[in-house]
Amino acid sequence: MLDVHTKFIEHVDFIPSVFTYDNMRTVVKSFIGTEKTITDSMLNLSNYYQFNIRLCEARKGNEKGHVERSVEFIRRKAFSSQHSFSSLEEAQTHLLHTLIKLNERHHHEHKEKHIDLLKLEKRKAKQVTMMPFDSAELIECRIDKYSTVVINQNHYSVPEGYVGTYIKTKVGAETIKLFIKGDLVAKHRRNWGIHQWEMNIYHYLDTFKKKKGAIAQSECLRQAPSKVKKLYTDYYIGKEKGVSIVARASFVLLANLSNLVTTMESFSFTVSGVHSHSHDIWQFVKQYTTPQDS
């Protein structure tokens, strides 16, 4: 809820003076007669951006309808003809393109384009001079025996060696950030499913060194970057005994690309009795690995 406000203000690049809401629980904490208590999180947000909160009156359908009808209009225009998408990002892109088209239309009363009216409002409104509001929730989690933390019934991996430790976690609408003693040790995409696992294969390198057979059916390998999977398939499958040291070294290389040096090209090893140089696999790593895999 708060994250939506932050992104909207960042998108339009100004701060509207008033935000109007229905009496939803994320905005209104309690009702006592006609008195309404706004939630602490919404008060913090409005104080940060200095905008006013206007709540619809109870049993005033004309006010509530104005809020909900706008949402229904956009939903119908954007998703009535296309309602299936391969990812949330694709749906968001489609919605953005639809809004751009709608804003090119002329307002029925002012006879000007909606986008021009928005620019006019921007010139008169308060400008954004502060950093985006941090809407993430800070909580404490305990690392379980799988070296993960559980947030809203979903697991998120943490580097090995901290089982049983309580750590700080910043839970945002899109990302999960994990901190140990003030240092950021892991960052994951927020999963809105139930009983899902978000795993980073680089968090379990020590385990895979000791238990090389565990990687084949692991959730870590399934979620690993495609280039890591290709490295595993091309240089490990069918050669488990002969190239275990190669596969092990390759994953370490991929996990520490920023520290690689060209002297690694001179390193040599033996595969199935045939002497070979690491130059071939080193060339593979350089060719098929990009910074986002690190």
C-alpha atoms as one frame of an Amber mdcrd trajectory, in Angstrom:
protein
   0.000   0.000   0.000   2.675   2.531   0.997   4.955   1.403  -1.808   2.234
   2.275  -4.345   2.133   5.875  -3.103   5.911   6.191  -3.321   5.999   4.895
  -6.893   3.084   7.093  -7.969   4.727  10.252  -6.618   8.007   9.251  -8.243
   6.231   8.623 -11.573   4.269  11.903 -11.787   7.175  13.835 -10.210   5.059
  16.009  -7.931   3.078  15.640  -4.697  -0.723  16.030  -4.918  -2.101  18.142
  -2.103  -4.920  15.685  -1.243  -5.334  11.901  -1.457  -8.891  10.550  -1.239
  -9.579   7.094   0.198 -12.427   4.759   0.890 -12.497   3.628   4.528 -10.139
   0.690   3.966  -8.368  -0.991   6.872  -4.934  -0.095   5.512  -5.856   3.599
   5.951  -8.423   3.694   8.771  -7.438   1.928  11.981 -10.676   2.325  13.927
 -14.107   3.957  13.963 -15.582   5.547  17.093 -18.920   7.053  16.136 -18.104
   9.424  13.320 -14.488   9.766  14.441 -11.913   7.862  12.385  -8.363   7.025
  13.391  -5.833   6.835  10.568  -3.174   4.117  10.714   0.299   5.060  11.898
   1.903   4.005   8.615  -0.367   6.299   6.579   0.248   9.175   8.989   4.000
   8.687   8.613   3.666   8.688   4.828   1.460  11.808   4.710   3.751  13.656
   7.127   6.798  12.738   5.055   5.330  14.013   1.774   3.154  16.695   3.405
  -0.161  15.790   1.752  -3.646  15.741   3.278  -5.790  12.631   3.686  -9.473
  12.864   2.788 -11.732   9.964   3.758 -15.086   9.216   2.156 -18.061   9.606
   4.472 -19.980   6.538   5.545 -23.132   5.803   3.522 -22.155   8.368   0.884
 -22.217   6.314  -2.273 -21.487   9.275  -4.515 -18.095   9.795  -2.843 -17.175
   6.130  -2.743 -18.292   5.624  -6.315 -15.951   8.329  -7.547 -12.977   6.458
  -6.076 -13.954   2.956  -7.173 -15.275   3.912 -10.617 -11.862   5.254 -11.620
 -10.265   1.916 -10.774 -12.980   0.009 -12.649 -12.531   2.219 -15.735  -8.777
   1.620 -15.917  -9.167  -2.108 -15.248 -11.725  -2.426 -18.051  -9.648  -0.461
 -20.545  -6.413  -2.271 -19.740  -7.446  -5.867 -19.128 -10.772  -6.521 -20.835
  -9.096  -7.471 -24.130  -5.943  -9.039 -22.660  -6.019 -10.678 -19.258  -3.287
 -13.349 -19.445   0.410 -12.542 -18.961   3.569 -14.578 -18.480   4.784 -12.432
 -15.587   3.808  -9.553 -13.341   6.371  -7.348 -15.114   4.659  -7.986 -18.458
   1.275  -7.039 -16.973   2.740  -3.848 -15.513   4.239  -2.881 -18.877   0.904
  -3.478 -20.583  -0.875  -1.336 -17.977   1.635   1.492 -18.425   1.156   1.536
 -22.206  -2.621   1.606 -21.715  -2.381   4.566 -19.320  -0.211   6.481 -21.788
  -2.889   6.038 -24.465  -5.689   7.050 -22.099  -3.835  10.187 -21.048  -3.619
  11.285 -24.683  -7.426  11.532 -24.805  -9.212  14.857 -24.279 -10.996  15.578
 -21.033 -14.769  15.742 -21.603 -15.138  19.002 -19.654 -11.860  20.897 -20.025
 -11.382  19.924 -23.702  -7.679  19.384 -23.157  -5.579  16.243 -23.107  -5.294
  14.539 -19.742  -1.515  14.578 -19.996  -1.554  18.372 -20.525  -3.814  18.824
 -17.495  -1.407  16.706 -15.478   1.498  18.931 -16.536  -0.520  22.007 -15.543
  -1.214  20.508 -12.126   2.467  19.677 -11.744   3.453  23.326 -12.221   1.144
  24.352  -9.368   1.740  21.413  -7.032   4.485  20.791  -4.500   7.663  19.475
  -6.106   9.475  16.358  -4.958  12.646  17.425  -3.151  13.139  14.454  -0.821
  14.289  10.885  -1.268  11.543   8.258  -1.842   9.840   7.150   1.349  11.188
   3.807   2.595   8.041   1.761   3.081   9.804  -1.515   3.885   8.934  -3.216
   7.165  11.842  -4.061   9.481  11.415  -7.402  11.251  13.584  -9.967  13.019
  13.854 -13.531  11.682  15.623 -16.702  12.795  17.694 -18.670  10.278  16.440
 -22.267  10.163  18.318 -25.527   9.534  17.994 -25.048   5.767  19.876 -21.738
   6.004  16.723 -19.818   5.099  14.378 -17.387   6.815  10.610 -17.740   6.587
   8.568 -14.630   5.780   4.825 -14.959   5.242   5.174 -18.740   4.734   7.899
 -18.376   2.077  11.577 -19.333   2.424  14.480 -17.034   1.449  18.064 -18.322
   1.436  20.890 -16.916   3.533  24.658 -17.614   3.211  25.756 -20.716   5.114
  27.162 -20.608   8.629  24.439 -18.699  10.466  21.896 -21.408  11.382  20.016
 -20.421  14.525  21.038 -16.764  14.286  18.457 -13.974  14.543  18.880 -11.418
  11.775  17.248  -8.179  10.662  15.073  -8.267   7.558  13.660  -5.410   5.475
  10.460  -6.606   3.843   9.390  -4.485   0.893   6.692  -4.929  -1.717   9.204
  -6.129  -4.325  12.395  -7.097  -2.499  13.542  -8.856   0.672  16.847  -7.650
   2.143  18.633  -9.677   4.830  21.167  -8.123   7.215  23.615  -9.783   9.616
  25.340  -7.469  12.093  24.379  -4.502   9.947  25.795  -5.924   6.700  23.596
  -6.773   3.713  24.200 -10.498   3.077  21.328 -11.381   0.757  18.700  -9.783
  -1.456  15.724 -11.620  -2.964  12.713 -10.888  -5.106   9.575 -10.767  -2.930
   7.469 -13.861  -3.544   3.748 -13.339  -3.045   2.899 -17.027  -3.270   2.575
 -19.527  -0.412   5.153 -22.146   0.600   7.615 -20.977  -2.080  11.424 -21.080
  -1.935  13.671 -18.270  -3.212  17.134 -19.810  -3.345  20.557 -18.468  -4.340
  22.975 -21.225  -5.368  25.979 -19.156  -4.259  24.743 -19.364  -0.656  25.402
 -23.134  -0.598  28.774 -23.561  -2.331  30.438 -25.122   0.730  27.685 -27.736
   0.995  27.935 -28.642  -2.688  31.704 -29.020  -2.365  31.200 -31.672   0.323
  28.045 -33.267  -1.124  28.494 -33.057  -4.857  25.519 -35.334  -5.557  23.114
 -33.014  -3.748  23.140 -30.385  -6.445  21.442 -32.445  -9.169  17.916 -32.343
  -7.708  18.314 -29.195  -5.655  16.026 -26.211  -5.766  19.166 -24.054  -5.940
  20.154 -25.493  -9.324  16.603 -25.183 -10.637  16.604 -21.451  -9.841  20.220
 -20.838 -10.844  21.063 -18.574 -13.826  20.828 -20.400 -17.144  24.548 -19.991
 -17.781  25.396 -21.703 -14.501  23.102 -24.571 -15.498  24.896 -24.814 -18.834
  28.260 -24.916 -17.101  27.000 -27.708 -14.837  25.532 -29.697 -17.742  28.488
 -29.349 -20.101  31.310 -29.936 -17.635  29.841 -32.113 -14.888  27.035 -34.448
 -16.016  28.493 -37.842 -16.901  31.947 -36.850 -15.624  31.211 -36.683 -11.905
  34.375 -38.413 -10.695  36.806 -37.044 -13.251  35.797 -33.394 -13.208  34.485
 -32.867  -9.706  37.369 -30.505  -9.034  36.658 -28.680 -12.299  32.972 -28.215
 -11.532  33.804 -27.144  -8.028  36.351 -24.604  -9.233  33.973 -23.345 -11.908
  31.211 -22.542  -9.432  33.701 -20.776  -7.199  34.872 -18.757 -10.206  31.324
 -17.760 -11.046  30.650 -16.773  -7.444  33.744 -14.579  -7.265  34.049 -13.064
 -10.732  35.081  -9.713  -9.371  38.224 -11.289  -7.882  39.324 -13.285 -10.933
  42.769 -12.651 -12.371  44.275 -13.701 -15.650  46.834 -15.916 -13.901  44.066
 -18.528 -13.616  44.668 -19.320 -17.285  47.916 -21.062 -16.413  46.278 -23.460
 -13.950  46.031 -27.055 -15.201  44.189 -30.212 -14.169  43.652 -33.799 -15.274
  40.309 -35.165 -16.528  39.900 -38.949 -16.934  43.654 -39.364 -17.298  43.932
 -36.797 -20.054  46.011 -33.723 -19.190  44.307 -30.466 -20.076  44.645 -26.791
 -19.294  42.044 -24.706 -17.556  42.251 -22.323 -20.519  39.222 -23.982 -22.156
  36.922 -23.716 -19.163  38.301 -20.241 -18.381  37.355 -19.140 -21.903  33.924
 -20.659 -21.363  33.422 -18.698 -18.151  34.502 -15.444 -19.817  32.272 -16.063
 -22.854  29.095 -17.212 -21.156  29.089 -15.284 -17.898  27.791 -11.755 -17.480
  27.951  -9.476 -14.410  24.378 -10.254 -13.338  25.415 -13.864 -12.720  27.847
 -12.857 -10.018
